[in-house]
Amino acid sequence: MSGIAGIFHRDGQRVERGLLQSLADSLSSCAPDARAIWLDGPVGLAHAMLRTTREATGEQQPASSEGHYWITADARLDCREELIAEVERAGRKTNRPVSDSELILHAYAAWGTACVQHLCGDFSFAIWNARTKNFFCARDHFGIRPFYYAQLGEFFLFSNTLNCMRIHPKVSEVLNDAAIGDFLLFGLNCDNATTSFRDIQRLPPAHCLTFSSSGLNIKRYWAPPTDGRIRYAKDGEYIEHFLALLQDAVADRLRTDRAGILLSGGLDSSSVAAVAKDVSGSTSPSTEIRGYSYVYESLIPNREGEYAREVGDFLRVPVKFLAMDEAQFFERWEDPQLRWPEPIDDPFFAKNLDCYRSLSAECRVLLSGEGCDNLMDFQMWPYVVDMRRRGEWQRLLPDVANYLWVRPFPWRGIRARALRLAGKDPDRPGFPQWLAPEFSRRTNLEARWKEHTGIPKSWMKHPIHPRGHASLSLPEWTNMFEQENAGATDLPVETRYPFLDLRIVNYLLALPPFPWFFQKMLLREAMAGRLPERVRTRPKTPLQGDPLSEQLKRTGAERLKSLSWSADLDRYIDRSALVQPHGKMNAQQASVNSRPYSLNIWLQSARKVRYNMHAEAGNG
């Protein structure tokens, strides 16, 4: 992740060089390779470079195209050769090697704001058009790269790092009560367009933004498709097509000398590792592959490390194991280095950050298996309804018969499913009684809590993959991407997600769910001979226990008694009604009742971060 930032005074006021330099300096801890700024009267761009692709070796930003367009970008593009051919057909001349930011500039010069229709990959960028005196900004299809902005009258500020935004003196520290309420109820802000700060907004995934003399305009440029339809005559064609797409997706994310795989021992991450090993061995120059596996050795029963080791041995990939057993409840909460941009629903955040720090010392690129579970979320009934509507009886009858033959009867969980169908989740805690009454009334939290029961039915638009398709728009994705982003961890390492490649998403949403998504048959068949059979055929296995609950049983929550309390907390929490987490709570209860303490710690650190950033900016 490279750091980006920019300022525009629409009223013509000149950008202050020292302030712009402070924005660039604040980005350098997570992007240490180069820093630069560019100013032209009322507009200024800042960039801090983290080089994670071979094409970025000599890259310099902010960059210009003929002096008319200026870009600052955090980008890693897919389908580069296809895009190069497109822009050259459109009359643009490219010089090899061409960086991803240069390609975006070429695309903008060729197609204007429609350039986003031609881009694939992970990106967050801003382009200043010196001719029309306006900014064009965009965020990638799934929001893997963040983009934040503030519009305060004639003033426009943006960055891909939230703490960088807070340096500017025009941006207030007033919190967004709706976002804080969401965090306390659900563990994250459910609005992809806002942040925890009133003045700082978030550009949602698959959206672009234009700021000009006529104002601010935001529009969506893409949505997961609902009309794709791929039907092959032979089963092998489905598998070959999928494997080719997965190989391309992994290859596009391996344009680096060394990459790590977040290896759980499950099918998804192991498949990414297998394909990465194949791809790295068939390209020149090759990429060194190594695995990293989070394991529990004593806290909970866990065999994931055993499977991860077997995968590593099979692929001849070294695997480093990161033991999580000793993670402590709110460990080092007072550490000024734990500067999280927004509240985080993780009492073990210090240990997780330590692990990321260990990874960042060895590689700058990590590949993750996230996304496959959602895209291969199997649903039979919508598929049956769709085939019936189309009159596809020759396919419907054998598919239903085969499904009934292979499907095990779901004895387990019948009562829980019945309760959920009735709108009652047996594990869901009640509405928190420790919320400050006035805050709860003002933000209508109880009504919001009642409405939040899963994916809204209005999102279920895909005819045969309604749940998987809708799940791609969940705010949990944005939350995860931003917490793993270098702008949040403050570490020079970025995570990439091959299953969230646009080509794979479009392909999977066009396939029949049976038999291909039933127990992930498509992925299992594609991995035949590429993974140990024990791993390739093992069923999906959740953790055999909740780490938070088990740690509370082991050590309790004594650390909470030593916490100091932020004066700002009383606005949100009735401290007299707090329920301290303990080992007899289930996982959801322990998590919900930990959130007031997480918010308290964040409120204190947020004040310190603001003070320290302004002190550093002043010294700079």
Backbone torsions as a table, in degrees:
resi	resn	phi	psi	omega
1	MET	NA	121.4	169.6
2	SER	-90.3	151.5	179.8
3	GLY	-93.6	136.6	179.1
4	ILE	-129.4	152.3	176.2
5	ALA	-161.7	159.8	178.4
6	GLY	-165.8	157.8	-178.7
7	ILE	-134.6	141.8	173.4
8	PHE	-142.4	124.1	173.6
9	HIS	-101.9	106.3	-175.9
10	ARG	-67.3	-20.9	-180.0
11	ASP	-84.5	2.9	176.6
12	GLY	94.4	-4.6	178.4
13	GLN	-60.1	137.4	-177.9
14	ARG	-73.2	143.7	175.5
15	VAL	-74.5	134.8	179.3
16	GLU	-79.1	120.9	-176.5
17	ARG	-58.3	-45.1	-177.6
18	GLY	-61.7	-38.0	179.4
19	LEU	-68.8	-42.4	178.3
20	LEU	-63.3	-39.0	177.7
21	GLN	-64.4	-35.4	177.5
22	SER	-63.3	-38.0	176.5
23	LEU	-62.2	-45.4	179.3
24	ALA	-63.3	-42.5	-179.0
25	ASP	-62.7	-36.7	-177.5
26	SER	-66.4	-19.7	-178.1
27	LEU	-90.3	-7.5	-167.4
28	SER	-75.0	-21.6	-178.7
29	SER	-68.8	-32.9	178.2
30	CYS	-97.6	-7.9	179.0
31	ALA	-141.2	78.7	-166.8
32	PRO	-89.2	0.8	-168.8
33	ASP	-79.4	-28.9	179.3
34	ALA	-167.8	152.5	175.2
35	ARG	-134.8	141.7	178.2
36	ALA	-158.0	153.6	174.7
37	ILE	-131.2	159.7	175.6
38	TRP	-140.1	132.5	-179.6
39	LEU	-128.1	146.6	171.9
40	ASP	-150.9	84.6	179.4
41	GLY	64.4	-111.7	-174.7
42	PRO	-83.5	2.3	-177.6
43	VAL	-126.4	143.1	177.7
44	GLY	-148.8	144.4	178.3
45	LEU	-123.2	145.4	176.9
46	ALA	-129.7	148.9	179.9
47	HIS	-150.4	137.3	171.3
48	ALA	-124.0	127.6	-168.5
49	MET	-95.7	131.6	165.3
50	LEU	-121.1	109.7	-175.7
51	ARG	-85.4	114.1	-177.4
52	THR	-127.0	5.8	173.9
53	THR	-131.7	156.4	-179.1
54	ARG	-65.4	-32.5	-178.8
55	GLU	-69.7	-16.9	-177.7
56	ALA	-87.3	1.5	-174.3
57	THR	-54.2	-45.2	-179.2
58	GLY	-107.5	14.6	-174.8
59	GLU	-69.9	141.4	175.0
60	GLN	-128.6	133.2	174.1
61	GLN	-136.8	155.5	-3.9
62	PRO	-58.8	147.2	-176.7
63	ALA	-123.9	158.3	-176.1
64	SER	-128.3	152.1	171.0
65	SER	-113.9	103.1	176.4
66	GLU	59.6	20.1	179.2
67	GLY	77.1	-4.5	-178.5
68	HIS	-90.1	-35.5	-176.7
69	TYR	-125.5	136.1	177.9
70	TRP	-123.4	137.6	-176.5
71	ILE	-127.0	145.0	162.2
72	THR	-129.3	126.1	-169.5
73	ALA	-142.6	147.8	166.4
74	ASP	-117.4	99.1	-168.6
75	ALA	-144.9	143.5	169.5
76	ARG	-138.6	109.9	-172.9
77	LEU	-94.7	146.1	169.4
78	ASP	-96.5	169.6	174.0
79	CYS	52.9	41.8	-174.2
80	ARG	-62.4	-44.9	-177.2
81	GLU	-63.0	-38.9	177.8
82	GLU	-64.6	-40.7	-179.8
83	LEU	-68.0	-40.9	177.5
84	ILE	-58.8	-44.4	178.9
85	ALA	-62.6	-39.4	179.7
86	GLU	-63.4	-48.4	-176.6
87	VAL	-68.5	-31.3	177.4
88	GLU	-70.5	-36.3	174.6
89	ARG	-65.2	-27.9	179.0
90	ALA	-82.7	4.3	174.8
91	GLY	99.8	4.5	179.2
92	ARG	-90.5	140.4	177.8
93	LYS	-103.4	122.4	-179.3
94	THR	-107.8	145.6	176.4
95	ASN	-110.2	122.6	-179.8
96	ARG	-80.3	146.5	-10.7
97	PRO	-75.2	143.4	-178.8
98	VAL	-108.1	131.5	-178.9
99	SER	-77.5	165.4	179.8
100	ASP	-65.1	-38.4	179.1
101	SER	-66.0	-37.2	176.9
102	GLU	-65.2	-37.5	177.9
103	LEU	-63.9	-40.0	177.7
104	ILE	-63.5	-41.3	177.0
105	LEU	-61.7	-42.5	176.8
106	HIS	-60.9	-42.8	-179.9
107	ALA	-63.1	-40.7	179.4
108	TYR	-67.1	-41.1	178.9
109	ALA	-64.1	-31.3	-178.5
110	ALA	-82.0	-40.6	-170.2
111	TRP	-125.7	1.6	-179.3
112	GLY	65.5	-143.1	-176.9
113	THR	-66.8	-14.9	176.1
114	ALA	-75.1	0.0	-179.4
115	CYS	-58.0	-31.2	-177.8
116	VAL	-62.8	-22.9	177.4
117	GLN	-70.3	-13.2	-177.6
118	HIS	-107.4	-3.0	-174.3
119	LEU	-99.9	140.1	171.9
120	CYS	-130.7	142.9	177.6
121	GLY	130.9	-160.7	179.7
122	ASP	-109.1	119.8	-176.5
123	PHE	-155.0	151.7	173.6
124	SER	-148.6	117.8	-174.3
125	PHE	-149.9	162.9	173.9
126	ALA	-135.9	134.3	178.2
127	ILE	-120.8	126.1	174.7
128	TRP	-94.4	121.9	177.7
129	ASN	-96.8	105.2	-175.9
130	ALA	-69.6	-20.8	179.2
131	ARG	-76.2	-47.3	-176.3
132	THR	-96.3	-3.2	178.3
133	LYS	56.7	50.8	177.5
134	ASN	-145.1	159.0	175.4
135	PHE	-99.3	139.3	168.7
136	PHE	-121.2	124.7	-175.8
137	CYS	-128.7	151.0	-180.0
138	ALA	-151.3	152.8	175.8
139	ARG	-124.7	145.1	-172.7
140	ASP	-64.0	171.9	-169.2
141	HIS	-58.8	-35.3	-177.4
142	PHE	-109.1	-0.9	178.8
143	GLY	76.7	28.1	-179.3
144	ILE	-66.0	-35.4	175.1
145	ARG	-102.8	128.2	-177.2
146	PRO	-73.4	158.5	170.3
147	PHE	-150.0	120.4	179.4
148	TYR	-117.0	151.9	178.3
149	TYR	-152.0	162.6	174.8
150	ALA	-140.3	130.3	172.3
151	GLN	-118.5	114.3	-178.6
152	LEU	-125.9	91.5	-176.5
153	GLY	67.2	-121.1	-178.4
154	GLU	-87.1	4.0	-173.2
155	PHE	-106.3	134.9	178.8
156	PHE	-130.7	130.5	-178.8
157	LEU	-133.5	141.4	175.9
158	PHE	-144.4	159.5	172.7
159	SER	-166.8	164.5	170.6
160	ASN	-98.3	8.3	179.8
161	THR	-129.4	120.9	-173.0
162	LEU	-65.4	-41.0	-180.0
163	ASN	-64.2	-28.9	174.9
164	CYS	-64.5	-40.9	179.0
165	MET	-58.7	-34.9	-173.8
166	ARG	-73.9	-12.2	178.7
167	ILE	-68.2	-35.2	-173.1
168	HIS	-66.7	129.9	-175.7
169	PRO	-65.5	-19.2	178.0
170	LYS	-74.9	-18.4	-177.7
171	VAL	-88.7	119.1	-176.3
172	SER	-80.3	167.0	177.6
173	GLU	-95.0	7.0	-179.5
174	VAL	-63.2	131.7	-176.9
175	LEU	-84.7	159.0	175.5
176	ASN	-93.3	103.7	-173.5
177	ASP	-61.5	-33.4	179.4
178	ALA	-63.8	-40.6	178.9
179	ALA	-67.7	-39.9	178.2
180	ILE	-65.3	-40.4	176.8
181	GLY	-61.7	-43.4	176.9
182	ASP	-59.8	-42.8	179.9
183	PHE	-60.3	-45.7	-177.5
184	LEU	-65.9	-33.3	-179.6
185	LEU	-83.4	-43.7	-167.9
186	PHE	-120.5	-6.9	179.0
187	GLY	87.8	3.2	178.3
188	LEU	-164.5	161.1	173.3
189	ASN	-77.9	119.8	-175.4
190	CYS	-84.5	-2.4	-179.9
191	ASP	-100.9	109.8	-177.8
192	ASN	-70.2	-4.8	-177.9
193	ALA	-101.9	-2.1	-177.1
194	THR	-130.2	170.7	174.1
195	THR	-126.7	-173.7	178.4
196	SER	-74.3	-6.2	-179.6
197	PHE	-112.6	135.1	-174.7
198	ARG	-59.0	-40.6	-173.8
199	ASP	-83.2	-15.0	-174.1
200	ILE	-106.2	121.2	179.5
201	GLN	-104.8	164.5	179.6
202	ARG	-117.5	130.4	172.5
203	LEU	-77.0	119.9	-176.9
204	PRO	-66.2	161.1	175.1
205	PRO	-55.7	149.1	176.2
206	ALA	59.7	29.6	177.5
207	HIS	-122.8	152.9	173.0
208	CYS	-126.9	160.9	-171.5
209	LEU	-136.8	137.8	172.5
210	THR	-124.8	129.9	176.0
211	PHE	-121.7	119.6	-175.4
212	SER	-145.4	-170.9	179.9
213	SER	-63.2	-23.6	179.6
214	SER	-88.3	-2.4	175.4
215	GLY	120.0	-164.1	-177.9
216	LEU	-101.7	129.7	178.9
217	ASN	-130.5	126.4	179.6
218	ILE	-121.5	134.7	176.6
219	LYS	-144.4	154.4	176.9
220	ARG	-85.3	133.3	-179.1
221	TYR	-107.9	-8.1	-178.0
222	TRP	-158.2	149.3	170.5
223	ALA	-140.4	149.7	177.6
224	PRO	-54.1	130.6	-173.2
225	PRO	-69.2	151.5	177.3
226	THR	-118.5	-4.1	-172.0
227	ASP	-110.6	6.4	179.8
228	GLY	-69.9	147.0	179.8
229	ARG	-154.2	111.2	178.2
230	ILE	-123.1	123.2	177.2
231	ARG	-134.7	120.0	179.5
232	TYR	-104.2	158.2	179.2
233	ALA	-77.3	-30.5	-175.8
234	LYS	-120.4	141.7	179.1
235	ASP	-58.8	-38.5	-177.4
236	GLY	-60.4	-27.0	-179.7
237	GLU	-68.3	-37.2	176.5
238	TYR	-61.0	-44.7	-175.7
239	ILE	-68.8	-44.7	-179.2
240	GLU	-62.4	-42.6	-179.6
241	HIS	-63.9	-45.2	-179.8
242	PHE	-63.2	-45.2	-178.6
243	LEU	-62.9	-39.8	178.5
244	ALA	-63.1	-40.7	178.8
245	LEU	-66.6	-41.2	179.8
246	LEU	-65.5	-39.1	177.2
247	GLN	-63.2	-42.1	177.8
248	ASP	-64.6	-42.0	-178.8
249	ALA	-63.2	-43.0	179.4
250	VAL	-68.9	-42.9	-179.3
251	ALA	-59.7	-40.9	180.0
252	ASP	-66.5	-18.9	179.3
253	ARG	-99.8	3.4	-178.7
254	LEU	-115.1	30.6	178.3
255	ARG	-84.0	55.5	-175.9
256	THR	-151.3	164.6	-175.9
257	ASP	-80.3	-25.2	-177.1
258	ARG	-146.9	137.0	179.2
259	ALA	-143.2	145.7	175.9
260	GLY	-105.4	153.5	175.5
261	ILE	-115.4	126.5	173.2
262	LEU	-76.8	95.9	-166.5
263	LEU	-103.2	110.7	-178.7
264	SER	-90.9	-20.2	-172.2
265	GLY	96.9	-7.5	175.1
266	GLY	-83.0	177.1	-174.2
267	LEU	-66.1	-42.7	-171.1
268	ASP	-65.6	-55.9	-178.4
269	SER	-67.5	-33.3	177.8
270	SER	-65.5	-36.0	177.6
271	SER	-65.7	-41.3	176.5
272	VAL	-60.6	-42.6	179.5
273	ALA	-62.9	-43.0	-178.8
274	ALA	-63.2	-45.0	-179.5
275	VAL	-68.8	-39.1	178.2
276	ALA	-60.8	-41.3	179.1
277	LYS	-63.8	-43.7	177.8
278	ASP	-61.4	-48.6	-175.8
279	VAL	-64.9	-44.1	-176.6
280	SER	-65.2	-29.2	-180.0
281	GLY	-81.0	-14.1	-176.4
282	SER	-107.4	3.3	-180.0
283	THR	-115.6	159.5	177.0
284	SER	-132.9	125.1	-2.4
285	PRO	-72.3	156.6	-178.5
286	SER	-83.2	165.6	178.1
287	THR	-112.6	130.9	175.7
288	GLU	-75.4	126.3	-176.8
289	ILE	-110.7	135.1	173.3
290	ARG	-142.0	153.9	-177.8
291	GLY	-107.9	153.0	176.2
292	TYR	-133.4	126.0	-174.1
293	SER	-128.1	121.6	173.5
294	TYR	-79.6	127.4	-175.2
295	VAL	-135.1	155.3	169.7
296	TYR	-116.2	126.6	-176.4
297	GLU	-105.2	-23.1	-177.7
298	SER	-140.7	-26.9	-174.4
299	LEU	-65.5	-44.9	178.5
300	ILE	-137.1	153.9	175.3
301	PRO	-63.0	126.2	-173.1
302	ASN	-156.8	124.7	-179.9
303	ARG	-112.1	9.7	-176.3
304	GLU	-61.0	-37.5	178.7
305	GLY	-62.4	-37.1	178.3
306	GLU	-61.9	-45.2	179.2
307	TYR	-68.4	-39.5	178.7
308	ALA	-62.1	-40.0	178.4
309	ARG	-64.5	-40.5	179.3
310	GLU	-63.2	-41.2	177.5
311	VAL	-63.9	-44.5	179.2
312	GLY	-60.1	-43.7	178.9
313	ASP	-64.1	-42.5	-178.1
314	PHE	-63.2	-41.9	-176.9
315	LEU	-88.8	-7.9	-174.1
316	ARG	59.2	47.2	177.2
317	VAL	-116.7	125.0	177.4
318	PRO	-66.4	140.7	-179.0
319	VAL	-123.8	128.6	175.5
320	LYS	-102.1	129.5	-177.6
321	PHE	-100.7	130.7	-177.9
322	LEU	-112.1	101.7	-176.2
323	ALA	-74.6	132.0	-176.6
324	MET	-108.2	3.5	-173.2
325	ASP	-62.3	-33.4	-174.4
326	GLU	-92.5	8.5	177.1
327	ALA	-60.4	130.9	-175.9
328	GLN	-105.2	147.7	-179.9
329	PHE	-61.9	115.5	-178.7
330	PHE	51.7	43.0	177.8
331	GLU	-62.6	137.1	177.0
332	ARG	52.6	38.1	-176.5
333	TRP	-60.6	-25.6	-177.7
334	GLU	-89.1	0.5	-177.2
335	ASP	-66.4	120.9	-178.6
336	PRO	-66.6	-15.0	178.5
337	GLN	-75.7	-17.2	-179.8
338	LEU	-87.6	72.8	-172.9
339	ARG	-99.0	74.6	-177.7
340	TRP	-76.4	135.3	-174.8
341	PRO	-66.0	-32.9	-179.1
342	GLU	-136.8	165.1	178.6
343	PRO	-55.6	143.2	-177.0
344	ILE	-126.8	131.1	-176.2
345	ASP	-89.1	63.2	-176.7
346	ASP	-153.3	98.6	178.7
347	PRO	-64.1	-13.1	179.7
348	PHE	-104.2	25.8	-173.6
349	PHE	-60.4	-31.5	-178.6
350	ALA	-65.5	-43.6	179.4
351	LYS	-65.9	-42.4	178.7
352	ASN	-61.8	-38.8	178.5
353	LEU	-68.0	-37.1	176.1
354	ASP	-59.4	-41.9	179.1
355	CYS	-64.0	-42.6	178.0
356	TYR	-63.1	-37.1	178.3
357	ARG	-63.6	-39.9	177.7
358	SER	-62.8	-41.7	179.3
359	LEU	-66.3	-41.2	-175.7
360	SER	-65.5	-21.5	178.1
361	ALA	-74.6	-16.1	-175.2
362	GLU	-113.4	-26.1	179.3
363	CYS	-157.2	158.3	-179.3
364	ARG	-104.1	-9.4	-176.3
365	VAL	-126.7	130.1	175.7
366	LEU	-122.2	138.4	173.7
367	LEU	-105.6	138.3	-177.6
368	SER	-120.8	151.1	176.6
369	GLY	-91.9	8.8	-179.4
370	GLU	-62.2	146.3	175.6
371	GLY	111.1	-30.4	-176.5
372	CYS	-66.1	-41.0	179.7
373	ASP	-56.9	-41.8	-178.7
374	ASN	-71.0	-46.1	-176.2
375	LEU	-68.5	-28.5	178.5
376	MET	-106.6	30.9	175.1
377	ASP	-68.4	111.3	-171.0
378	PHE	-84.0	127.4	172.1
379	GLN	-135.4	123.2	-178.1
380	MET	-89.2	-40.8	-170.6
381	TRP	-61.8	-46.8	177.8
382	PRO	-58.7	-33.7	178.2
383	TYR	-66.1	-43.2	177.8
384	VAL	-60.9	-46.5	-180.0
385	VAL	-60.2	-42.1	-178.6
386	ASP	-66.5	-43.6	178.5
387	MET	-64.4	-38.5	178.4
388	ARG	-63.9	-41.7	179.1
389	ARG	-63.2	-36.0	-179.7
390	ARG	-82.9	-9.5	-177.9
391	GLY	73.5	27.9	-177.7
392	GLU	-88.5	63.1	-173.8
393	TRP	-68.1	-33.3	-178.8
394	GLN	-65.3	-26.1	176.6
395	ARG	-92.8	-39.0	-174.0
396	LEU	-61.3	-50.0	-172.9
397	LEU	-62.8	-48.5	178.0
398	PRO	-67.6	-34.5	179.2
399	ASP	-65.0	-43.1	178.9
400	VAL	-65.5	-42.5	179.5
401	ALA	-62.3	-44.7	179.5
402	ASN	-65.4	-38.5	179.2
403	TYR	-63.4	-46.0	179.7
404	LEU	-64.2	-28.4	-179.9
405	TRP	-73.5	-41.0	-174.8
406	VAL	-91.8	-17.8	-175.2
407	ARG	-77.4	124.0	175.1
408	PRO	-72.4	148.0	178.3
409	PHE	-72.0	129.7	-173.6
410	PRO	-80.3	69.5	179.6
411	TRP	-61.5	-43.4	-176.0
412	ARG	-72.7	139.1	173.4
413	GLY	80.8	11.3	-178.4
414	ILE	-61.1	-45.0	-178.5
415	ARG	-63.6	-43.8	-179.3
416	ALA	-62.6	-41.2	179.4
417	ARG	-66.1	-38.8	178.8
418	ALA	-62.6	-41.3	178.8
419	LEU	-65.7	-38.5	179.7
420	ARG	-67.4	-37.9	176.3
421	LEU	-62.2	-29.4	177.5
422	ALA	-85.7	5.5	179.0
423	GLY	83.2	19.8	-178.3
424	LYS	-125.5	111.9	176.2
425	ASP	-89.8	114.7	-175.9
426	PRO	-64.6	-22.2	-178.1
427	ASP	-97.4	-7.0	-174.6
428	ARG	-77.9	126.3	177.7
429	PRO	-66.3	159.9	176.6
430	GLY	-71.6	173.9	178.6
431	PHE	-60.9	128.2	-174.5
432	PRO	-60.9	128.4	-179.9
433	GLN	-86.7	-6.2	-178.9
434	TRP	-90.1	2.2	175.2
435	LEU	-70.4	137.8	178.4
436	ALA	-61.3	125.4	-173.3
437	PRO	-54.4	-45.0	-177.0
438	GLU	-66.3	-40.6	177.3
439	PHE	-63.1	-43.2	-179.5
440	SER	-62.9	-42.7	179.3
441	ARG	-67.1	-44.8	-175.1
442	ARG	-63.1	-36.0	-178.1
443	THR	-101.7	5.3	174.7
444	ASN	55.5	46.0	-172.4
445	LEU	-68.8	-35.7	-176.9
446	GLU	-65.3	-40.2	177.2
447	ALA	-65.2	-39.3	179.6
448	ARG	-65.1	-39.1	179.0
449	TRP	-64.0	-40.6	-179.1
450	LYS	-67.9	-33.3	-178.7
451	GLU	-75.1	-23.8	-171.7
452	HIS	-87.6	84.5	-177.1
453	THR	-122.8	21.5	-179.9
454	GLY	128.5	-159.2	-179.2
455	ILE	-70.9	125.3	179.2
456	PRO	-59.9	142.3	179.5
457	LYS	-61.7	-28.9	-179.5
458	SER	-65.6	-18.1	178.6
459	TRP	-83.1	-15.4	-173.3
460	MET	-79.2	81.3	-172.6
461	LYS	-106.8	-17.0	-176.7
462	HIS	-80.6	133.9	-174.9
463	PRO	-66.0	-31.9	-177.1
464	ILE	-123.6	-12.7	176.3
465	HIS	-126.7	54.0	-172.8
466	PRO	-61.8	-41.7	-175.7
467	ARG	-74.8	-46.0	179.6
468	GLY	-62.8	-43.6	179.0
469	HIS	-62.0	-48.1	-178.2
470	ALA	-65.7	-33.9	-176.2
471	SER	-64.8	-20.6	179.0
472	LEU	-67.4	-16.6	-179.5
473	SER	-99.7	4.2	-178.2
474	LEU	-66.0	142.4	179.1
475	PRO	-66.7	-16.1	177.1
476	GLU	-58.8	-31.2	178.1
477	TRP	-64.2	-52.2	-179.6
478	THR	-57.3	-42.2	-180.0
479	ASN	-61.1	-45.5	-179.3
480	MET	-65.9	-46.6	-178.8
481	PHE	-59.7	-42.0	-176.0
482	GLU	-74.1	-31.9	176.8
483	GLN	-71.3	-30.2	179.0
484	GLU	-87.9	-8.2	-177.3
485	ASN	-71.2	148.0	-179.1
486	ALA	-61.2	-27.3	177.5
487	GLY	-66.3	-21.8	176.5
488	ALA	-95.2	-44.6	-178.6
489	THR	-75.0	-21.2	-176.6
490	ASP	63.8	29.2	-179.0
491	LEU	-126.4	143.6	-175.3
492	PRO	-80.8	66.0	176.4
493	VAL	-145.4	138.9	179.6
494	GLU	-124.1	146.5	-178.4
495	THR	-104.4	137.5	-179.5
496	ARG	-122.7	150.2	-168.7
497	TYR	-128.3	90.4	-176.3
498	PRO	-58.5	-35.2	-178.8
499	PHE	-69.3	-18.1	176.9
500	LEU	-95.8	26.4	170.4
501	ASP	-71.9	136.5	-175.3
502	LEU	-58.8	-35.5	-179.9
503	ARG	-66.3	-39.5	178.9
504	ILE	-70.0	-42.6	-180.0
505	VAL	-60.2	-48.7	-179.6
506	ASN	-61.8	-38.4	-179.4
507	TYR	-67.4	-50.3	-175.6
508	LEU	-65.4	-35.6	179.4
509	LEU	-70.7	-9.7	179.6
510	ALA	-100.9	-3.4	-175.1
511	LEU	-91.4	155.1	170.2
512	PRO	-69.4	136.7	-177.3
513	PRO	-68.2	-29.5	179.0
514	PHE	-111.8	130.3	7.8
515	PRO	-92.5	-0.3	-161.8
516	TRP	-70.3	-31.1	-179.6
517	PHE	-99.7	-9.5	177.4
518	PHE	-67.3	114.3	-176.3
519	GLN	53.4	31.5	178.0
520	LYS	54.4	44.9	-177.2
521	MET	-58.5	-37.5	-177.8
522	LEU	-60.3	-46.6	-179.6
523	LEU	-69.2	-40.3	-179.7
524	ARG	-62.7	-42.8	179.8
525	GLU	-67.7	-37.7	179.7
526	ALA	-65.0	-27.3	-176.9
527	MET	-93.7	6.7	178.2
528	ALA	-58.5	123.9	-178.6
529	GLY	81.8	-6.0	-178.2
530	ARG	-105.3	-12.2	179.1
531	LEU	-136.0	157.8	172.1
532	PRO	-57.4	138.3	-177.2
533	GLU	-58.5	-34.0	-178.6
534	ARG	-64.3	-33.1	178.2
535	VAL	-82.5	-41.9	-177.0
536	ARG	-62.8	-32.8	-174.6
537	THR	-103.8	-2.8	-176.8
538	ARG	-70.8	142.6	177.0
539	PRO	-71.3	159.3	176.9
540	LYS	-62.5	130.6	-174.2
541	THR	-127.3	112.7	176.6
542	PRO	-72.5	165.1	174.8
543	LEU	-56.4	138.3	-178.6
544	GLN	-84.1	49.2	-178.8
545	GLY	149.0	160.9	179.4
546	ASP	-102.2	121.3	-177.2
547	PRO	-57.0	-38.1	-179.1
548	LEU	-65.2	-48.1	179.8
549	SER	-62.4	-42.5	-177.7
550	GLU	-68.3	-37.7	178.1
551	GLN	-67.3	-36.3	176.8
552	LEU	-65.0	-37.4	176.8
553	LYS	-65.2	-35.5	-175.4
554	ARG	-78.5	-47.1	-171.6
555	THR	-119.8	-9.9	-176.9
556	GLY	70.9	-167.7	-177.6
557	ALA	-121.4	39.7	-178.0
558	GLU	-59.0	-30.9	-178.3
559	ARG	-58.5	-29.1	-177.6
560	LEU	-64.8	-27.4	-177.9
561	LYS	-68.2	-21.3	-178.5
562	SER	-93.7	-0.4	-178.9
563	LEU	-67.3	137.8	166.8
564	SER	-86.6	157.5	-173.6
565	TRP	-111.4	134.5	176.4
566	SER	-73.2	137.7	177.1
567	ALA	-63.5	-24.5	-179.0
568	ASP	-75.1	-16.7	-173.9
569	LEU	-66.1	-32.9	-175.7
570	ASP	-63.3	-17.8	175.6
571	ARG	-66.5	-26.7	-173.2
572	TYR	-113.6	-26.4	-168.7
573	ILE	-127.3	137.6	168.8
574	ASP	-91.8	98.3	-173.2
575	ARG	-62.2	-27.5	-179.5
576	SER	-68.1	-18.1	-178.1
577	ALA	-102.9	4.2	-178.3
578	LEU	-61.9	142.4	174.8
579	VAL	-112.7	113.0	-177.7
580	GLN	-70.8	131.0	178.7
581	PRO	-57.8	142.9	178.1
582	HIS	-146.6	170.2	-170.9
583	GLY	-69.7	-13.7	179.6
584	LYS	-88.1	-6.7	177.6
585	MET	-76.7	148.6	171.3
586	ASN	-76.8	176.2	-172.4
587	ALA	-59.7	-44.2	-178.5
588	GLN	-66.9	-41.4	179.4
589	GLN	-62.5	-44.5	-179.7
590	ALA	-63.4	-39.9	-179.6
591	SER	-66.5	-48.5	-178.5
592	VAL	-60.6	-43.9	-176.1
593	ASN	-78.9	-6.1	172.9
594	SER	-86.1	-19.9	-171.9
595	ARG	-63.6	-38.7	176.6
596	PRO	-58.9	-35.7	178.8
597	TYR	-71.0	-38.3	176.0
598	SER	-62.2	-43.7	179.4
599	LEU	-64.0	-41.7	179.2
600	ASN	-59.0	-46.0	179.6
601	ILE	-63.7	-42.3	-179.0
602	TRP	-66.4	-40.4	179.5
603	LEU	-59.1	-40.4	178.6
604	GLN	-69.4	-43.3	-178.9
605	SER	-69.3	-32.7	-179.8
606	ALA	-63.4	-39.6	177.4
607	ARG	-64.6	-42.7	-179.9
608	LYS	-65.3	-40.1	-179.9
609	VAL	-61.4	-46.1	180.0
610	ARG	-58.9	-45.7	-179.0
611	TYR	-63.3	-46.5	-177.1
612	ASN	-66.3	-39.2	-179.2
613	MET	-65.0	-41.2	-179.9
614	HIS	-70.5	-33.5	176.2
615	ALA	-64.9	-43.5	179.2
616	GLU	-65.0	-40.5	179.3
617	ALA	-63.9	-39.5	178.9
618	GLY	-65.8	-40.1	179.3
619	ASN	-68.7	-30.2	-179.7
620	GLY	-74.2	NA	NA
